[in-house]
Amino acid sequence: MADGPTVINSGGSGGTAIAIILGLIAIVVLLVFTGVINIHGGGGKDINVKIEAPKVEAPAAPAKPAAPAPANGG
């Protein structure tokens, strides 16, 4: 009887290779989706976006400080 189980190395690097290939494909798809890689060539359109924000002005006079709290809660 053997001292322990027999372990056969089946060369499990196939799963690692598939994971690397899928990772590279995912990165390329992400770069195409975000526009880093342009698959349409150089004839793309520029899109100008204009955002109208309301003008914010500072108050004319500083705000009055709040009244002090009562000493004993009442």
N, C-alpha and C positions, 0 to 999 in steps of 0.2 A: 504494500500500500504506500502511496506517495505521501510525502510530508505535508503537502499543501495543494491548492488548486493549480492546474496547469494554465498559464496565461499565454495566449497566442496573440502576438502583435499583428493586427490586421492592417497596419499602415493607415491610420485614420486621418491622414492629412487631406483627404478629399473634401471633408466638411470645411476645413480651414480655407482651402482654395475657393470653394463656392462662396463662403462668407466674404472673402476679399473681393471677388468679382462683383458680387451684389453691392458691396459698399462703394466700389468705384462707379458702378452704374448709377447708384443713388446720388453720388456727388455730382456727376455730370448732369443728371436730370435737374438737380437743384440749381446748378449754375445756368442751365438753359432757362429754367423757370424764372430766375431772378434777373435775367438779362445780361449776366456777365459774359455768357457765350451767346452771340447773336447768330441765329440760324437763318435769318432773312437776308443776310448780306449787308452791304453798306447803304441800302436804299430805305432805311428806316426813318420814321417821322419823329421829330422832336415834339414833345408835348409840353407846352408852357402852362403852368398852373399859377393862378393869381389868387391869393388869399386876402380878403378884405377883413382887417381886424379893427375893432372900434378903438378910437383914441382914448387913452386913459390919462387923466390929469391928477396931479397931487392936490389934496385939499388946500384951501387958501390959508387956513389957520390950524395949528395943531389941536388935537382933541383934548378936552378937559380930562384930567385924571379922575378915576372913579372915586366915589366917597369911601372912606375907610369903613371896614366892617365893625360891628359892635364888639365891645371888649369881651362880654360874657355871653355872647350868642343871644342877646335879647335886649 
